[in-house]
Amino acid sequence: MNAPLGRLADSLTLPQPYLLFLGDTTEAGYAKTAFGLADWAADRCVGEWSAPGCTVSTGLPRLSPADARAAGARSLVIGVANQGGVIGDTWVAVLVDAMEAGLDIVSGLHTRLTSVPALVEAARRTGRRLIDVRTPPPTIPIGNGRKRSGKRLLTVGTDCALGKKYTALALHRAFRERGIDADFRATGQTGIMIAGGGVPMDAVVSDFEAGAAEMLSPDAPDDHWDLIEGQGSIFNPAYAAVSLGLLHGSQPDVFVVCHDPTRKVILGMENFALPSIEEVIDLTVRLGSRTNPAIRCGGVSLNTSSFDADGAEALMAAERDRLGLPVADPIRGGPGFAALVDAILA
Amino acid sequence: MNAPLGRLADSLTLPQPYLLFLGDTTEAGYAKTAFGLADWAADRCVGEWSAPGCTVSTGLPRLSPADARAAGARSLVIGVANQGGVIGDTWVAVLVDAMEAGLDIVSGLHTRLTSVPALVEAARRTGRRLIDVRTPPPTIPIGNGRKRSGKRLLTVGTDCALGKKYTALALHRAFRERGIDADFRATGQTGIMIAGGGVPMDAVVSDFEAGAAEMLSPDAPDDHWDLIEGQGSIFNPAYAAVSLGLLHGSQPDVFVVCHDPTRKVILGMENFALPSIEEVIDLTVRLGSRTNPAIRCGGVSLNTSSFDADGAEALMAAERDRLGLPVADPIRGGPGFAALVDAILA
């Protein structure tokens, strides 16, 4: 059954496996989504393809849309963003070709696929779907606050863009490696592509924000964990509404605070100091206890990418002593990260 | 310049004066919007009109759409809601007639005006607008947290639907009576119709919630007050996202807590106790200080409609003693309400 053009399906699931599309990109920085998919969803990516002029590669096999379809691919994912988030002219012919080969098109760009007439015409003609992951599903209920079964973890942050998605993904991988039944629940466009579904929480109408979060992590077996990708920060003057609706609706048992020790002010807002980790813990417990009185902080995920190995370990040790909590950098892993996982499961 | 069909104009303003439309209503309870407009915007209502079978009246003169247009009316406002919020079959002919007489149509019903083909056709033919006040304006910026000039008050609450709009309107009237330059800033559909403009905050996409609140109360002279209608409650598990975005973006200098002493649980959520007034004050100061460190509680607006005069006065006196703050019922007015206004202005 096909979803309406341009919408995630009611089931919140994307057609997988994927063929990754790299556009005509010449700088790896613009292909972050493709690299994220190759890192976290390689088992669901059959290969990569590009438009003329492209010079970057994820290392996956190069497959034409027809070959990818023959290898089982069900959609082509636009894995690059150029400046302005537009759909490049040289891309359109490739995307039409992909639809003719039987692939749906998945995009997280600002420009909607459905705003490009040639793509809409090709989708109608071929019966393929144009799926914008920035568009929320059509049927989101108002939140009801009912306690759901199963366990939930939410990554929160001192600000935007400092590792909440990465932390939830790394915890998901670690949980699975320990044999724990767990799902990564995605709330942003890249996460949704990696998970193959989710809800773009920042695009949901405010009245439905908590309801969307409730929908994202439904009732589950008692020993099942949902590892939920956080958004924004309850201290961010622009985005706190998203963060609070997600916190209330997620009703997490455990949260992990994500922080970048080099960041001193809110991204793009020089007059707003970054909150301390302690402030984030305190306010998250206070607000989160409204829908889960047992909420607790499992530890801290520190982005130490600006430090060398010794510096990072010294910083994390100092933070452990200061906060009395596990502190780890999931990118570095190691015993510190294992201790964080232990504390979450304790 | 006409706004697109079905949207508030960029300027957030509705065409006034109004002709109130009462549909075929036979119970006053369904005509709350019309009565609210007659109470709070009588100077901008030229009269009322109805469909066959209507038995209620606001007391305004009965005028046909043509006569209303001749008297200066610029729009017909649907001032009633029937069960389901639909547009009654008998109404359509009246609404078409009103457009032919030169009136735009304004509605806050769940059913969009633009979903009724006969109305869309008549709007195209006559060049009139179909304005759904539940639809936010098209151009809302992301919040920036910048401190704006002028003074702001926000009504907040222990829950939904217990007097936040009424309190802001009563304060607006009191401020104007004292010669203070003030605007009522509407955030819900009835308030928007009364004010002649505003932003339906619960319909704004979450990422833009704080930005919408910033847009609603722009820079103003230093001695000007914006009296902002609150929405929901930061303690409401379904709607707190709306409330927090509105609080951050409004950056109020003063807030007034609205409370109904007979309500013990959140409306429609029996497992959620109503927060205390003190809890609302404490958390509002904590969250609101993010965008206005000088935020303070001006007092409490108590809905005492279930009490007789003596009982209400005794309750308010006890609450004043307990909280050490002005406590008043704006519907009862009197010296208690004057003291609340004094405290806000102090």
Contacts between the chains, C-beta under 8 A, distances in Angstrom:
chain1	res1	chain2	res2	distance
A	142	B	238	5.3
A	143	B	237	5.7
A	143	B	238	3.7
A	143	B	239	7.7
A	144	B	237	7.7
A	144	B	238	7.0
A	144	B	269	7.0
A	145	B	237	3.5
A	145	B	238	6.8
A	145	B	266	7.8
A	145	B	269	5.4
A	145	B	271	6.9
A	145	B	272	5.9
A	146	B	271	7.7
A	201	B	206	6.8
A	202	B	205	7.5
A	202	B	206	5.8
A	202	B	207	4.0
A	203	B	205	5.9
A	203	B	206	7.5
A	203	B	207	6.8
A	204	B	205	7.0
A	204	B	206	5.5
A	205	B	202	7.5
A	205	B	203	5.9
A	205	B	204	7.0
A	205	B	205	5.8
A	205	B	206	7.1
A	206	B	201	6.8
A	206	B	202	5.8
A	206	B	203	7.5
A	206	B	204	5.5
A	206	B	205	7.1
A	206	B	206	4.9
A	206	B	209	4.9
A	206	B	241	5.1
A	206	B	242	4.6
A	206	B	245	6.3
A	207	B	202	3.9
A	207	B	203	6.8
A	207	B	238	7.8
A	207	B	239	6.5
A	207	B	242	6.1
A	209	B	206	4.9
A	209	B	241	3.9
A	209	B	242	7.8
A	210	B	237	6.1
A	210	B	238	5.3
A	210	B	239	7.4
A	210	B	240	7.0
A	210	B	241	6.3
A	211	B	238	6.7
A	234	B	244	7.8
A	235	B	290	6.3
A	237	B	143	5.7
A	237	B	144	7.7
A	237	B	145	3.5
A	237	B	210	6.2
A	237	B	248	5.2
A	237	B	249	8.0
A	237	B	290	6.1
A	237	B	291	5.2
A	238	B	142	5.2
A	238	B	143	3.7
A	238	B	144	6.9
A	238	B	145	6.7
A	238	B	207	7.8
A	238	B	210	5.3
A	238	B	211	6.7
A	238	B	248	8.0
A	239	B	143	7.8
A	239	B	207	6.6
A	239	B	210	7.4
A	240	B	210	7.0
A	240	B	244	5.3
A	240	B	245	6.9
A	240	B	248	5.6
A	240	B	287	7.8
A	240	B	290	7.6
A	241	B	206	5.2
A	241	B	209	3.9
A	241	B	210	6.3
A	241	B	241	4.3
A	241	B	242	7.0
A	241	B	244	5.3
A	241	B	245	3.2
A	241	B	248	7.5
A	242	B	206	4.6
A	242	B	207	6.1
A	242	B	209	7.8
A	242	B	241	7.0
A	244	B	234	7.8
A	244	B	240	5.3
A	244	B	241	5.3
A	244	B	244	4.9
A	245	B	206	6.3
A	245	B	240	6.8
A	245	B	241	3.2
A	248	B	237	5.2
A	248	B	238	8.0
A	248	B	240	5.6
A	248	B	241	7.5
A	249	B	237	7.9
A	266	B	145	7.8
A	269	B	144	7.0
A	269	B	145	5.4
A	271	B	145	6.9
A	271	B	146	7.7
A	272	B	145	5.9
A	272	B	290	7.7
A	283	B	286	7.4
A	286	B	283	7.4
A	287	B	240	7.8
A	290	B	235	6.3
A	290	B	237	6.1
A	290	B	240	7.6
A	290	B	272	7.7
A	291	B	237	5.2
